[in-house]
Amino acid sequence: MGGPKHFLFYEGTAEIQQGFKLPLKKAKFLAKQQPICVNQNVWLEEFFCERHGKMWLLISRSQQGEITSRPATREDWNRTSNTFNPDRPNCSVSDFTCRMSRGSSLRLIE
């Protein structure tokens, strides 16, 4: 670990209850205090694997300090802020350039 951490946030009573695993009463109270809550114990982080290359994992830290991970899902990406779209990693590159970079390079032989 050591890369930038992109923490997950939750909006509304139902999401806060599920995301923080709280009883309904506590989730309602928290939602009234703050409509959007950031979970400092759950984040997305980029890792590099020699076998698979770059990969994004959802990292969770329990109250006992145990850390677990799993591959990030679309729902996880939607709960972060200041992150890019994983389907299109570089928003400054045009669609044409993305398509051409994935195509094979052809050389004309005379």
Summary of the structure (lengths in Angstrom):
residues: 110
radius of gyration: 19.2
end to end distance: 51.2
largest distance: 76.0
contacts: 223
relative contact order: 0.15
helix: 29%
strand: 32%
